[in-house]
Amino acid sequence: MSRSKPPASNVDKLRRFVFEQEDIRGSIVRLDAVWQRLRESDDYPDSVSALLGEALAATALLGRNLKFDGRMTLQVQGGQHVRLLVLQCDNHLRLRGLARFGDDLPDAFTELVDGGALCITVESGKARERYQSIVPLSEIDLAQCLEHYYKQSVQLPTVFLLAADEDRAAGLMLQVMPERVSGSGAWQRLTASLANMDVMRMSQLDDETLLSVVFPEDDIRLFEPDPVEFHCDCSVERIENMLRMLGAHELVDLVTDQNIVEVRCEFCNQPYSVTSERIYALAAELSGGQGKFVH
């Protein structure tokens, strides 16, 4: 049986909302086309795909907080099974991401990310000033790891609900505003309303219905939707910069009888063809020589 879907206006969009009387805010995101575009780049096992989809939804929710020209990167790195998982989002809610993984993958989150760490990096401005926080992946799922990150790094009570299947990545975030004075009990009441919520099932509702079902007693202001899209900023220049990192001799070793080296972007799988002449020129540049590098 095919599942019902919310109106197209609610898909691949992020909606912010605020509780008028409580200084508490939130966001809802549903990603269909963006999620499918990410999944096209590799044949991900189910456990990795689920984690990547949850991380995609989380990155969109976090990226909405960028108030300047910049980029936020969410990384899971250093584990035995998930060796690298990286999602990036800029201030226009343009996302890209990938995962690298080993063999014989466990299903449980704690085992899947065992030995890894969660790293959140924010780059701002043309100079790309970097602000980075690293927390252990010590909780039972990614949502609770992100809640721990906010508690430790930002010191704002935050709740995440994240889920992904073959068709959709979805998420909801609830957060206390910095100026809020505690003591009303509203935060505990609202977060209790989210307990045991089926995120994928609730994502089938339109935003207004979803909020009225989950928070029926509250006066909520829902903002206009922000579009979310897949975007990769790969280019010939970036590919050549990556090739330079290999070193001169390693570059020359790439050249074959075909006279063309094909390099694919890891994020979007876009192929780039680099001629042997250009490879030799890059090698010569790295070796400090003039003219063609001799193999």
N, C-alpha and C positions, 0 to 999 in steps of 0.2 A: 504494500500500500504506500503510495507516495504521500509525503507529508504536505500539509498546507503551508503556505508561505505568507509572510506579511506583505503589504503593498510594496511595490518596487521602490517607492519613495523612502522606505525605511531601510533598504538594503544597501550595503557599502556606504553607510552614513554613520556618523557619530552624533548623538544628541546629548546635550548637557541639560541638567535640571537642577533647581535649587528648592529647598524647603523654605518657604517664605518666613516662617516664624522661628526657625531653629538654627540658622547659620550652618547648615549642612548642605553639601552639594553632591552631585553625582553625574555619571555619564553612562550611556548605553551604546553599544556598538554591535553591529551585525555585518560580517564580511563574507560575501559569496564569491563575486568575481575576483576580488583581491586574493582570497584564499586559494581559489582554483589556479590563479596565475603562479602563486608560490609553489603549489604542489606539482606543477608541470616541470619544474627544473630538475627533479630527481624522483626516483622510485622509493619513497620513504616507507619503512615498515610501520605497522599500525601504531606501535607505542611511540615512535619518534614523531610520526605525523600528528598524533594527538597533542604531544607536548609542543610541537612547532605551532600548531593552530592556536593553542591557548596562549602561547607567547606572542603570537601575532595580535590577538585581541588585546592583550595586556599592553603591548607597545603602542597601539592606537590610543588606548585610554591614557597612558602616560604621556604620549606625544602631544595630546591636546593641551597640556600645561605649558608648552613652549610658547612664550609670549614675544619671542624675538627671532631673528634670522639665525637658525641653528639646527642641530640634529641631536636626537637622542638614540643611543644604542643600548639594547638589552642583550647581554651575553650570558650563556651558560658555558663554562669552559673548564678544561682540565680533568674531566672524568674519564673513566675507563670505557664506558659504553657510549655516552654522548660526549664526544671529544670536543665538539664545538657546535654551539647553536647561537646564531646571531640574527637579530632583527634591528632594523634601523627605520626611524621615522623623522621626517623634517617638520618644520613649523607649518607646512601646508598639508599635513597628514598624507604624505606620500611615503609608502612603505616598500621595503624589500627585505629579504631574509633567506637563510639557508641553514642546513644542519649537516654535520659530519658525524658519523657513528661507526661503531665496531660491529662485530658479529655476535651471535647468540645473545640477543638483547632480552633483558627481563621486562616484564610488564609493569611492575610496581614503580611508581615515581621515585621513591627513595633509593631503590636499587639502580634505576636507570641513570640517575645523576650522582651516584655515589662517588665521592672523591672530587666532585666539581664545586664550583663557586658561582654565585650570581653577581654579575657586574653591571652596574648602570652608569653610563657615561653620557654627559651632556656637553656638547660643543657649541659655543656661541660666537657670533660675529665672524667677520672675515678672517680674523687672526686665529679662529678656531680655538679659543680658550677652552680648556678641558676641566670638567668637574666630574670626579669619579668616586663611586661608592661600591664596595665589595662586601657581600654578606654570605655566610655559608648557606648551602641548600640543605638545611637541617629540619625543615618542616615536612608535612605529609604530602603536600602538593605545591604547584607553582604559585597558586593564589595566596596561600599562607606564607610562602617565602617572600612574596612581594609585600604582604602586610608587615612582616618582620622588618623588611627594608625600610618601609615608611616609618615604623616605630623607632628604629635605630638612627636613621639618617635624617629624616625630616621632622620626626616627632609630632606627626599628625595621625590620630586614629583613622585608619583606612580599612575598608573591606573590599575584596575582589571576589567576583564570581566569574569563572572562566570555563569554557567548554569548546570542543571542536569535534566534528564528525567529517565524513567525506565531502559534504556539501557546504558546510558553514563553520566559521569561527565566530564565537559570540562572547560578549563579556559585559559585566556591569560593575561599576566602581562607585562606592559611597565613601565620602570623606568629610571630616570635620574641617570647617574653615578656621584659619589661624586666629581670627579675632573672637571666636566663640568662647563664651563663659560656660564651663561645665556645671552640672548640678541638677538639670531639669529631668534627667532620666530619659530624654528623647533618643539619644544615641543608642542606648541599650535596647529600647523598644524597637527602633527602626532596624537595627542589625538582627534582632530576633526575628523580624518579619522575613528576613532573607535566608534564615536557616533551612537547610534541606531543600532549597529551591532547585528545580530542574531547569537549568539554564537553557538547554536546547529547546525544551518544550515552551518555556516562556518567551523565547526569542521569536516564536511564531506569531505572537501578538503584536499589534501596532503599539507604538510607544505610549500613547495616551491610555490605552486599555491596560497595558502592562503595569504602569505606575498606579493606576486606580485599583488594580487587583492586589498588588503587593502592599500599597500604602493607602488604604481606603479612607483613613481618618485625616489625612494631611493635605494642606494647601500647597500645591507644587506648581512652580513655574517652569515650563518646558521651552527651551530655546530652539531656534531654527536649526535644522540639521547641517552638519559640516560634511562635505563629501570626502571619502577616503579612497585612495587609488594606489595601485601598484606603480612604482616608478624606480627605474635603475639609472643611475648617472654614470654608467660605464661609458668609455670613449676610447678612441685610439690612443690618446695621450695617456690615459690611466693604464691601459694595457701595456704600453711601452714602459711606463714607470714600474709596473709589476715585473716585466722582463728584466729590467736593469737590476732588480734585486737578486737575480740568479747569479750574476757575475759573468765576466767576459767569456771564459772558457766554457762554462755551462751553456751560455747562449749559443755559441758556435756549435756545440754538440746537438742542438735542436735541429740544425739544418739537415735536410734530407735531399734525395735526388729529385723530389717533387718541386724543389725551389720555393716552396711556400710552407710556412709554419702556421697552422691554424690554432688559435687560442680562443677559448670560450670563457665568457664571464661566468664566474661561479654563482652569481646571484640570479641572472636572468637567462643564462645559457645562450646569449647572443654570440655568434661566431665572429672572430676577427682574423683576417688573413694578413700575415706579415711576410714580406718577401725576404729571400735570403740576403739580398743586398742591404735591406734595412737592418736585418739581424747583425750582419757584419759591421755596419755603421755604428750600431749601439755598442757592440763589443769593442770597437776601436775607441769609442768615446770613453768607455769604462777603463780601458787599458792605458789611456793617455796618449795613444798613438794617433797618427794622421793617416787618412785614407782607409783602405779596406783592411780589416783584421784577417790575418792569414790563418787558415785552419791547418 
